[in-house]
Amino acid sequence: MSDVDDLVGRHVVWIVRLLMISEGALGGFVRPEKIEEMDEELTRVIEDFDRAVNVEALRVAKETSKQALFSNRR
């Protein structure tokens, strides 16, 4: 797991905890099913973000290696 995953994961945990506290404070206006649904959606967003970061890292590495290859030919 990357540092980004750790950071985002900790934020998700806090968001879920905040929602659970809000549910208790508001007398049950927030349904547990809704919190679970939101948790699943946040998990998907994190996974999509992680894939996007990985794709971007591969693109940058490819571009950097091309530049290094052509600069060594001089």
PyMOL Python script that loads the backbone (N, CA, C, O; Angstrom):
from pymol import cmd

cmd.read_pdbstr("""\
ATOM      1  N   MET A   1       0.856  -1.173   0.000  1.00  0.00           N
ATOM      2  CA  MET A   1       0.000   0.000   0.000  1.00  0.00           C
ATOM      3  C   MET A   1       0.900   1.233   0.000  1.00  0.00           C
ATOM      4  O   MET A   1       1.868   1.299   0.756  1.00  0.00           O
ATOM      5  N   SER A   2       0.582   2.195  -0.838  1.00  0.00           N
ATOM      6  CA  SER A   2       1.398   3.392  -0.960  1.00  0.00           C
ATOM      7  C   SER A   2       1.058   4.389   0.139  1.00  0.00           C
ATOM      8  O   SER A   2       0.081   4.229   0.870  1.00  0.00           O
ATOM      9  N   ASP A   3       1.895   5.427   0.237  1.00  0.00           N
ATOM     10  CA  ASP A   3       1.638   6.486   1.209  1.00  0.00           C
ATOM     11  C   ASP A   3       0.314   7.181   0.918  1.00  0.00           C
ATOM     12  O   ASP A   3      -0.414   7.563   1.835  1.00  0.00           O
ATOM     13  N   VAL A   4       0.007   7.342  -0.377  1.00  0.00           N
ATOM     14  CA  VAL A   4      -1.263   7.969  -0.757  1.00  0.00           C
ATOM     15  C   VAL A   4      -2.426   7.116  -0.269  1.00  0.00           C
ATOM     16  O   VAL A   4      -3.402   7.641   0.267  1.00  0.00           O
ATOM     17  N   ASP A   5      -2.325   5.800  -0.454  1.00  0.00           N
ATOM     18  CA  ASP A   5      -3.386   4.902   0.019  1.00  0.00           C
ATOM     19  C   ASP A   5      -3.570   5.035   1.522  1.00  0.00           C
ATOM     20  O   ASP A   5      -4.698   5.085   2.014  1.00  0.00           O
ATOM     21  N   ASP A   6      -2.452   5.092   2.256  1.00  0.00           N
ATOM     22  CA  ASP A   6      -2.528   5.228   3.711  1.00  0.00           C
ATOM     23  C   ASP A   6      -3.219   6.523   4.102  1.00  0.00           C
ATOM     24  O   ASP A   6      -4.092   6.533   4.970  1.00  0.00           O
ATOM     25  N   LEU A   7      -2.825   7.614   3.458  1.00  0.00           N
ATOM     26  CA  LEU A   7      -3.400   8.917   3.770  1.00  0.00           C
ATOM     27  C   LEU A   7      -4.891   8.957   3.457  1.00  0.00           C
ATOM     28  O   LEU A   7      -5.694   9.384   4.287  1.00  0.00           O
ATOM     29  N   VAL A   8      -5.258   8.514   2.269  1.00  0.00           N
ATOM     30  CA  VAL A   8      -6.668   8.520   1.860  1.00  0.00           C
ATOM     31  C   VAL A   8      -7.462   7.554   2.731  1.00  0.00           C
ATOM     32  O   VAL A   8      -8.587   7.860   3.126  1.00  0.00           O
ATOM     33  N   GLY A   9      -6.892   6.397   3.032  1.00  0.00           N
ATOM     34  CA  GLY A   9      -7.566   5.414   3.875  1.00  0.00           C
ATOM     35  C   GLY A   9      -7.881   5.967   5.249  1.00  0.00           C
ATOM     36  O   GLY A   9      -8.967   5.740   5.782  1.00  0.00           O
ATOM     37  N   ARG A  10      -6.922   6.702   5.830  1.00  0.00           N
ATOM     38  CA  ARG A  10      -7.167   7.305   7.142  1.00  0.00           C
ATOM     39  C   ARG A  10      -8.291   8.330   7.065  1.00  0.00           C
ATOM     40  O   ARG A  10      -9.100   8.434   7.987  1.00  0.00           O
ATOM     41  N   HIS A  11      -8.348   9.085   5.973  1.00  0.00           N
ATOM     42  CA  HIS A  11      -9.422  10.066   5.825  1.00  0.00           C
ATOM     43  C   HIS A  11     -10.775   9.364   5.705  1.00  0.00           C
ATOM     44  O   HIS A  11     -11.768   9.829   6.265  1.00  0.00           O
ATOM     45  N   VAL A  12     -10.816   8.269   4.989  1.00  0.00           N
ATOM     46  CA  VAL A  12     -12.070   7.522   4.848  1.00  0.00           C
ATOM     47  C   VAL A  12     -12.539   7.026   6.203  1.00  0.00           C
ATOM     48  O   VAL A  12     -13.723   7.120   6.525  1.00  0.00           O
ATOM     49  N   VAL A  13     -11.626   6.503   6.995  1.00  0.00           N
ATOM     50  CA  VAL A  13     -11.985   6.010   8.330  1.00  0.00           C
ATOM     51  C   VAL A  13     -12.582   7.138   9.158  1.00  0.00           C
ATOM     52  O   VAL A  13     -13.590   6.946   9.839  1.00  0.00           O
ATOM     53  N   TRP A  14     -11.968   8.308   9.103  1.00  0.00           N
ATOM     54  CA  TRP A  14     -12.489   9.441   9.871  1.00  0.00           C
ATOM     55  C   TRP A  14     -13.846   9.899   9.349  1.00  0.00           C
ATOM     56  O   TRP A  14     -14.713  10.279  10.135  1.00  0.00           O
ATOM     57  N   ILE A  15     -14.038   9.867   8.043  1.00  0.00           N
ATOM     58  CA  ILE A  15     -15.332  10.259   7.479  1.00  0.00           C
ATOM     59  C   ILE A  15     -16.425   9.303   7.954  1.00  0.00           C
ATOM     60  O   ILE A  15     -17.510   9.733   8.346  1.00  0.00           O
ATOM     61  N   VAL A  16     -16.131   8.012   7.914  1.00  0.00           N
ATOM     62  CA  VAL A  16     -17.113   7.019   8.360  1.00  0.00           C
ATOM     63  C   VAL A  16     -17.407   7.202   9.849  1.00  0.00           C
ATOM     64  O   VAL A  16     -18.564   7.134  10.262  1.00  0.00           O
ATOM     65  N   ARG A  17     -16.370   7.435  10.655  1.00  0.00           N
ATOM     66  CA  ARG A  17     -16.588   7.668  12.087  1.00  0.00           C
ATOM     67  C   ARG A  17     -17.434   8.914  12.317  1.00  0.00           C
ATOM     68  O   ARG A  17     -18.334   8.916  13.157  1.00  0.00           O
ATOM     69  N   LEU A  18     -17.142   9.969  11.571  1.00  0.00           N
ATOM     70  CA  LEU A  18     -17.908  11.199  11.705  1.00  0.00           C
ATOM     71  C   LEU A  18     -19.378  10.971  11.358  1.00  0.00           C
ATOM     72  O   LEU A  18     -20.271  11.478  12.037  1.00  0.00           O
ATOM     73  N   LEU A  19     -19.617  10.214  10.306  1.00  0.00           N
ATOM     74  CA  LEU A  19     -21.000   9.901   9.932  1.00  0.00           C
ATOM     75  C   LEU A  19     -21.693   9.091  11.021  1.00  0.00           C
ATOM     76  O   LEU A  19     -22.871   9.308  11.305  1.00  0.00           O
ATOM     77  N   MET A  20     -20.971   8.167  11.624  1.00  0.00           N
ATOM     78  CA  MET A  20     -21.567   7.349  12.676  1.00  0.00           C
ATOM     79  C   MET A  20     -21.877   8.202  13.909  1.00  0.00           C
ATOM     80  O   MET A  20     -22.916   8.022  14.543  1.00  0.00           O
ATOM     81  N   ILE A  21     -20.978   9.126  14.246  1.00  0.00           N
ATOM     82  CA  ILE A  21     -21.228  10.026  15.379  1.00  0.00           C
ATOM     83  C   ILE A  21     -22.425  10.905  15.067  1.00  0.00           C
ATOM     84  O   ILE A  21     -23.285  11.123  15.921  1.00  0.00           O
ATOM     85  N   SER A  22     -22.480  11.410  13.838  1.00  0.00           N
ATOM     86  CA  SER A  22     -23.605  12.255  13.420  1.00  0.00           C
ATOM     87  C   SER A  22     -24.914  11.494  13.514  1.00  0.00           C
ATOM     88  O   SER A  22     -25.935  12.042  13.927  1.00  0.00           O
ATOM     89  N   GLU A  23     -24.875  10.251  13.134  1.00  0.00           N
ATOM     90  CA  GLU A  23     -26.087   9.435  13.203  1.00  0.00           C
ATOM     91  C   GLU A  23     -26.599   9.369  14.630  1.00  0.00           C
ATOM     92  O   GLU A  23     -27.791   9.540  14.885  1.00  0.00           O
ATOM     93  N   GLY A  24     -25.684   9.120  15.556  1.00  0.00           N
ATOM     94  CA  GLY A  24     -26.097   9.049  16.956  1.00  0.00           C
ATOM     95  C   GLY A  24     -26.602  10.381  17.484  1.00  0.00           C
ATOM     96  O   GLY A  24     -27.585  10.429  18.224  1.00  0.00           O
ATOM     97  N   ALA A  25     -25.931  11.461  17.105  1.00  0.00           N
ATOM     98  CA  ALA A  25     -26.299  12.792  17.584  1.00  0.00           C
ATOM     99  C   ALA A  25     -27.623  13.263  16.988  1.00  0.00           C
ATOM    100  O   ALA A  25     -28.386  13.969  17.647  1.00  0.00           O
ATOM    101  N   LEU A  26     -27.891  12.880  15.764  1.00  0.00           N
ATOM    102  CA  LEU A  26     -29.099  13.337  15.088  1.00  0.00           C
ATOM    103  C   LEU A  26     -30.292  12.408  15.319  1.00  0.00           C
ATOM    104  O   LEU A  26     -31.371  12.619  14.766  1.00  0.00           O
ATOM    105  N   GLY A  27     -30.091  11.408  16.117  1.00  0.00           N
ATOM    106  CA  GLY A  27     -31.198  10.524  16.446  1.00  0.00           C
ATOM    107  C   GLY A  27     -31.538   9.536  15.352  1.00  0.00           C
ATOM    108  O   GLY A  27     -32.692   9.124  15.233  1.00  0.00           O
ATOM    109  N   GLY A  28     -30.576   9.151  14.563  1.00  0.00           N
ATOM    110  CA  GLY A  28     -30.808   8.112  13.572  1.00  0.00           C
ATOM    111  C   GLY A  28     -31.233   8.604  12.207  1.00  0.00           C
ATOM    112  O   GLY A  28     -31.753   7.818  11.415  1.00  0.00           O
ATOM    113  N   PHE A  29     -31.030   9.893  11.897  1.00  0.00           N
ATOM    114  CA  PHE A  29     -31.377  10.389  10.568  1.00  0.00           C
ATOM    115  C   PHE A  29     -30.515   9.747   9.483  1.00  0.00           C
ATOM    116  O   PHE A  29     -30.955   9.592   8.344  1.00  0.00           O
ATOM    117  N   VAL A  30     -29.290   9.375   9.841  1.00  0.00           N
ATOM    118  CA  VAL A  30     -28.393   8.726   8.889  1.00  0.00           C
ATOM    119  C   VAL A  30     -28.506   7.224   9.099  1.00  0.00           C
ATOM    120  O   VAL A  30     -28.194   6.716  10.175  1.00  0.00           O
ATOM    121  N   ARG A  31     -28.948   6.524   8.081  1.00  0.00           N
ATOM    122  CA  ARG A  31     -29.158   5.083   8.193  1.00  0.00           C
ATOM    123  C   ARG A  31     -27.829   4.325   8.048  1.00  0.00           C
ATOM    124  O   ARG A  31     -26.989   4.715   7.237  1.00  0.00           O
ATOM    125  N   PRO A  32     -27.631   3.257   8.817  1.00  0.00           N
ATOM    126  CA  PRO A  32     -26.402   2.455   8.701  1.00  0.00           C
ATOM    127  C   PRO A  32     -26.178   1.936   7.280  1.00  0.00           C
ATOM    128  O   PRO A  32     -25.037   1.816   6.834  1.00  0.00           O
ATOM    129  N   GLU A  33     -27.270   1.628   6.565  1.00  0.00           N
ATOM    130  CA  GLU A  33     -27.124   1.144   5.189  1.00  0.00           C
ATOM    131  C   GLU A  33     -26.510   2.234   4.315  1.00  0.00           C
ATOM    132  O   GLU A  33     -25.695   1.953   3.436  1.00  0.00           O
ATOM    133  N   LYS A  34     -26.911   3.478   4.567  1.00  0.00           N
ATOM    134  CA  LYS A  34     -26.392   4.612   3.794  1.00  0.00           C
ATOM    135  C   LYS A  34     -24.907   4.804   4.079  1.00  0.00           C
ATOM    136  O   LYS A  34     -24.131   5.090   3.167  1.00  0.00           O
ATOM    137  N   ILE A  35     -24.506   4.648   5.342  1.00  0.00           N
ATOM    138  CA  ILE A  35     -23.089   4.764   5.697  1.00  0.00           C
ATOM    139  C   ILE A  35     -22.294   3.670   4.999  1.00  0.00           C
ATOM    140  O   ILE A  35     -21.212   3.928   4.472  1.00  0.00           O
ATOM    141  N   GLU A  36     -22.823   2.452   4.993  1.00  0.00           N
ATOM    142  CA  GLU A  36     -22.143   1.347   4.320  1.00  0.00           C
ATOM    143  C   GLU A  36     -22.042   1.608   2.819  1.00  0.00           C
ATOM    144  O   GLU A  36     -21.008   1.339   2.206  1.00  0.00           O
ATOM    145  N   GLU A  37     -23.108   2.129   2.233  1.00  0.00           N
ATOM    146  CA  GLU A  37     -23.104   2.459   0.804  1.00  0.00           C
ATOM    147  C   GLU A  37     -22.048   3.529   0.499  1.00  0.00           C
ATOM    148  O   GLU A  37     -21.317   3.430  -0.487  1.00  0.00           O
ATOM    149  N   MET A  38     -21.982   4.537   1.347  1.00  0.00           N
ATOM    150  CA  MET A  38     -20.997   5.604   1.160  1.00  0.00           C
ATOM    151  C   MET A  38     -19.577   5.072   1.331  1.00  0.00           C
ATOM    152  O   MET A  38     -18.667   5.479   0.608  1.00  0.00           O
ATOM    153  N   ASP A  39     -19.388   4.170   2.280  1.00  0.00           N
ATOM    154  CA  ASP A  39     -18.076   3.552   2.494  1.00  0.00           C
ATOM    155  C   ASP A  39     -17.643   2.783   1.259  1.00  0.00           C
ATOM    156  O   ASP A  39     -16.484   2.865   0.852  1.00  0.00           O
ATOM    157  N   GLU A  40     -18.562   2.035   0.658  1.00  0.00           N
ATOM    158  CA  GLU A  40     -18.253   1.284  -0.562  1.00  0.00           C
ATOM    159  C   GLU A  40     -17.905   2.226  -1.711  1.00  0.00           C
ATOM    160  O   GLU A  40     -16.978   1.965  -2.479  1.00  0.00           O
ATOM    161  N   GLU A  41     -18.649   3.313  -1.822  1.00  0.00           N
ATOM    162  CA  GLU A  41     -18.376   4.295  -2.881  1.00  0.00           C
ATOM    163  C   GLU A  41     -17.009   4.947  -2.678  1.00  0.00           C
ATOM    164  O   GLU A  41     -16.252   5.119  -3.634  1.00  0.00           O
ATOM    165  N   LEU A  42     -16.697   5.307  -1.443  1.00  0.00           N
ATOM    166  CA  LEU A  42     -15.386   5.878  -1.149  1.00  0.00           C
ATOM    167  C   LEU A  42     -14.268   4.893  -1.472  1.00  0.00           C
ATOM    168  O   LEU A  42     -13.214   5.288  -1.971  1.00  0.00           O
ATOM    169  N   THR A  43     -14.492   3.630  -1.192  1.00  0.00           N
ATOM    170  CA  THR A  43     -13.494   2.601  -1.517  1.00  0.00           C
ATOM    171  C   THR A  43     -13.271   2.549  -3.019  1.00  0.00           C
ATOM    172  O   THR A  43     -12.130   2.449  -3.471  1.00  0.00           O
ATOM    173  N   ARG A  44     -14.340   2.616  -3.798  1.00  0.00           N
ATOM    174  CA  ARG A  44     -14.204   2.617  -5.271  1.00  0.00           C
ATOM    175  C   ARG A  44     -13.449   3.853  -5.751  1.00  0.00           C
ATOM    176  O   ARG A  44     -12.610   3.767  -6.648  1.00  0.00           O
ATOM    177  N   VAL A  45     -13.751   5.000  -5.149  1.00  0.00           N
ATOM    178  CA  VAL A  45     -13.056   6.233  -5.530  1.00  0.00           C
ATOM    179  C   VAL A  45     -11.568   6.124  -5.232  1.00  0.00           C
ATOM    180  O   VAL A  45     -10.736   6.534  -6.042  1.00  0.00           O
ATOM    181  N   ILE A  46     -11.235   5.575  -4.080  1.00  0.00           N
ATOM    182  CA  ILE A  46      -9.820   5.401  -3.715  1.00  0.00           C
ATOM    183  C   ILE A  46      -9.128   4.464  -4.698  1.00  0.00           C
ATOM    184  O   ILE A  46      -8.009   4.739  -5.132  1.00  0.00           O
ATOM    185  N   GLU A  47      -9.780   3.366  -5.050  1.00  0.00           N
ATOM    186  CA  GLU A  47      -9.192   2.421  -6.005  1.00  0.00           C
ATOM    187  C   GLU A  47      -9.000   3.071  -7.372  1.00  0.00           C
ATOM    188  O   GLU A  47      -7.968   2.871  -8.013  1.00  0.00           O
ATOM    189  N   ASP A  48      -9.986   3.847  -7.824  1.00  0.00           N
ATOM    190  CA  ASP A  48      -9.861   4.555  -9.101  1.00  0.00           C
ATOM    191  C   ASP A  48      -8.717   5.564  -9.062  1.00  0.00           C
ATOM    192  O   ASP A  48      -7.949   5.681 -10.017  1.00  0.00           O
ATOM    193  N   PHE A  49      -8.611   6.284  -7.961  1.00  0.00           N
ATOM    194  CA  PHE A  49      -7.534   7.263  -7.798  1.00  0.00           C
ATOM    195  C   PHE A  49      -6.177   6.565  -7.831  1.00  0.00           C
ATOM    196  O   PHE A  49      -5.243   7.038  -8.479  1.00  0.00           O
ATOM    197  N   ASP A  50      -6.076   5.451  -7.138  1.00  0.00           N
ATOM    198  CA  ASP A  50      -4.819   4.697  -7.096  1.00  0.00           C
ATOM    199  C   ASP A  50      -4.427   4.226  -8.496  1.00  0.00           C
ATOM    200  O   ASP A  50      -3.258   4.304  -8.873  1.00  0.00           O
ATOM    201  N   ARG A  51      -5.400   3.739  -9.265  1.00  0.00           N
ATOM    202  CA  ARG A  51      -5.115   3.322 -10.645  1.00  0.00           C
ATOM    203  C   ARG A  51      -4.666   4.505 -11.489  1.00  0.00           C
ATOM    204  O   ARG A  51      -3.735   4.384 -12.286  1.00  0.00           O
ATOM    205  N   ALA A  52      -5.320   5.647 -11.318  1.00  0.00           N
ATOM    206  CA  ALA A  52      -4.949   6.845 -12.089  1.00  0.00           C
ATOM    207  C   ALA A  52      -3.531   7.293 -11.746  1.00  0.00           C
ATOM    208  O   ALA A  52      -2.771   7.682 -12.633  1.00  0.00           O
ATOM    209  N   VAL A  53      -3.177   7.240 -10.480  1.00  0.00           N
ATOM    210  CA  VAL A  53      -1.822   7.619 -10.069  1.00  0.00           C
ATOM    211  C   VAL A  53      -0.817   6.652 -10.671  1.00  0.00           C
ATOM    212  O   VAL A  53       0.240   7.073 -11.141  1.00  0.00           O
ATOM    213  N   ASN A  54      -1.129   5.374 -10.663  1.00  0.00           N
ATOM    214  CA  ASN A  54      -0.219   4.385 -11.240  1.00  0.00           C
ATOM    215  C   ASN A  54      -0.048   4.599 -12.741  1.00  0.00           C
ATOM    216  O   ASN A  54       1.069   4.500 -13.249  1.00  0.00           O
ATOM    217  N   VAL A  55      -1.122   4.889 -13.454  1.00  0.00           N
ATOM    218  CA  VAL A  55      -1.056   5.137 -14.896  1.00  0.00           C
ATOM    219  C   VAL A  55      -0.203   6.379 -15.165  1.00  0.00           C
ATOM    220  O   VAL A  55       0.632   6.380 -16.069  1.00  0.00           O
ATOM    221  N   GLU A  56      -0.414   7.424 -14.381  1.00  0.00           N
ATOM    222  CA  GLU A  56       0.361   8.655 -14.565  1.00  0.00           C
ATOM    223  C   GLU A  56       1.837   8.403 -14.272  1.00  0.00           C
ATOM    224  O   GLU A  56       2.701   8.916 -14.982  1.00  0.00           O
ATOM    225  N   ALA A  57       2.133   7.628 -13.247  1.00  0.00           N
ATOM    226  CA  ALA A  57       3.528   7.311 -12.928  1.00  0.00           C
ATOM    227  C   ALA A  57       4.183   6.538 -14.070  1.00  0.00           C
ATOM    228  O   ALA A  57       5.343   6.787 -14.398  1.00  0.00           O
ATOM    229  N   LEU A  58       3.461   5.613 -14.671  1.00  0.00           N
ATOM    230  CA  LEU A  58       3.990   4.869 -15.815  1.00  0.00           C
ATOM    231  C   LEU A  58       4.234   5.788 -17.005  1.00  0.00           C
ATOM    232  O   LEU A  58       5.238   5.650 -17.703  1.00  0.00           O
ATOM    233  N   ARG A  59       3.311   6.731 -17.240  1.00  0.00           N
ATOM    234  CA  ARG A  59       3.470   7.670 -18.349  1.00  0.00           C
ATOM    235  C   ARG A  59       4.711   8.545 -18.146  1.00  0.00           C
ATOM    236  O   ARG A  59       5.484   8.761 -19.079  1.00  0.00           O
ATOM    237  N   VAL A  60       4.893   9.041 -16.935  1.00  0.00           N
ATOM    238  CA  VAL A  60       6.051   9.884 -16.635  1.00  0.00           C
ATOM    239  C   VAL A  60       7.340   9.076 -16.770  1.00  0.00           C
ATOM    240  O   VAL A  60       8.328   9.571 -17.311  1.00  0.00           O
ATOM    241  N   ALA A  61       7.335   7.843 -16.284  1.00  0.00           N
ATOM    242  CA  ALA A  61       8.526   6.999 -16.397  1.00  0.00           C
ATOM    243  C   ALA A  61       8.862   6.728 -17.855  1.00  0.00           C
ATOM    244  O   ALA A  61      10.032   6.743 -18.236  1.00  0.00           O
ATOM    245  N   LYS A  62       7.855   6.482 -18.663  1.00  0.00           N
ATOM    246  CA  LYS A  62       8.076   6.231 -20.091  1.00  0.00           C
ATOM    247  C   LYS A  62       8.668   7.469 -20.755  1.00  0.00           C
ATOM    248  O   LYS A  62       9.637   7.369 -21.509  1.00  0.00           O
ATOM    249  N   GLU A  63       8.099   8.618 -20.482  1.00  0.00           N
ATOM    250  CA  GLU A  63       8.588   9.868 -21.070  1.00  0.00           C
ATOM    251  C   GLU A  63      10.012  10.169 -20.605  1.00  0.00           C
ATOM    252  O   GLU A  63      10.850  10.594 -21.401  1.00  0.00           O
ATOM    253  N   THR A  64      10.283   9.953 -19.338  1.00  0.00           N
ATOM    254  CA  THR A  64      11.618  10.194 -18.791  1.00  0.00           C
ATOM    255  C   THR A  64      12.639   9.264 -19.427  1.00  0.00           C
ATOM    256  O   THR A  64      13.751   9.685 -19.745  1.00  0.00           O
ATOM    257  N   SER A  65      12.270   8.007 -19.615  1.00  0.00           N
ATOM    258  CA  SER A  65      13.211   7.060 -20.218  1.00  0.00           C
ATOM    259  C   SER A  65      13.481   7.406 -21.683  1.00  0.00           C
ATOM    260  O   SER A  65      14.598   7.220 -22.166  1.00  0.00           O
ATOM    261  N   LYS A  66      12.464   7.908 -22.394  1.00  0.00           N
ATOM    262  CA  LYS A  66      12.673   8.343 -23.773  1.00  0.00           C
ATOM    263  C   LYS A  66      13.641   9.513 -23.820  1.00  0.00           C
ATOM    264  O   LYS A  66      14.543   9.550 -24.657  1.00  0.00           O
ATOM    265  N   GLN A  67      13.449  10.472 -22.913  1.00  0.00           N
ATOM    266  CA  GLN A  67      14.331  11.635 -22.879  1.00  0.00           C
ATOM    267  C   GLN A  67      15.757  11.226 -22.549  1.00  0.00           C
ATOM    268  O   GLN A  67      16.704  11.746 -23.139  1.00  0.00           O
ATOM    269  N   ALA A  68      15.918  10.304 -21.618  1.00  0.00           N
ATOM    270  CA  ALA A  68      17.256   9.839 -21.251  1.00  0.00           C
ATOM    271  C   ALA A  68      17.905   9.104 -22.419  1.00  0.00           C
ATOM    272  O   ALA A  68      19.103   9.264 -22.654  1.00  0.00           O
ATOM    273  N   LEU A  69      17.149   8.314 -23.144  1.00  0.00           N
ATOM    274  CA  LEU A  69      17.674   7.558 -24.280  1.00  0.00           C
ATOM    275  C   LEU A  69      18.160   8.509 -25.370  1.00  0.00           C
ATOM    276  O   LEU A  69      19.255   8.339 -25.906  1.00  0.00           O
ATOM    277  N   PHE A  70      17.347   9.505 -25.694  1.00  0.00           N
ATOM    278  CA  PHE A  70      17.727  10.426 -26.768  1.00  0.00           C
ATOM    279  C   PHE A  70      18.832  11.381 -26.344  1.00  0.00           C
ATOM    280  O   PHE A  70      19.613  11.820 -27.189  1.00  0.00           O
ATOM    281  N   SER A  71      18.922  11.717 -25.063  1.00  0.00           N
ATOM    282  CA  SER A  71      19.992  12.625 -24.619  1.00  0.00           C
ATOM    283  C   SER A  71      21.343  11.897 -24.598  1.00  0.00           C
ATOM    284  O   SER A  71      22.383  12.548 -24.696  1.00  0.00           O
ATOM    285  N   ASN A  72      21.353  10.566 -24.472  1.00  0.00           N
ATOM    286  CA  ASN A  72      22.596   9.795 -24.462  1.00  0.00           C
ATOM    287  C   ASN A  72      23.137   9.579 -25.882  1.00  0.00           C
ATOM    288  O   ASN A  72      24.293   9.183 -26.031  1.00  0.00           O
ATOM    289  N   ARG A  73      22.348   9.822 -26.916  1.00  0.00           N
ATOM    290  CA  ARG A  73      22.764   9.599 -28.286  1.00  0.00           C
ATOM    291  C   ARG A  73      23.622  10.737 -28.824  1.00  0.00           C
ATOM    292  O   ARG A  73      24.264  10.569 -29.860  1.00  0.00           O
ATOM    293  N   ARG A  74      23.655  11.847 -28.181  1.00  0.00           N
ATOM    294  CA  ARG A  74      24.407  13.002 -28.665  1.00  0.00           C
ATOM    295  C   ARG A  74      25.860  12.800 -28.585  1.00  0.00           C
ATOM    296  O   ARG A  74      26.629  13.687 -28.957  1.00  0.00           O
TER     297      ARG A  74
END
""", "prot")
cmd.dss("prot")
cmd.show_as("cartoon", "prot")
cmd.util.cbc("prot")
cmd.orient("prot")
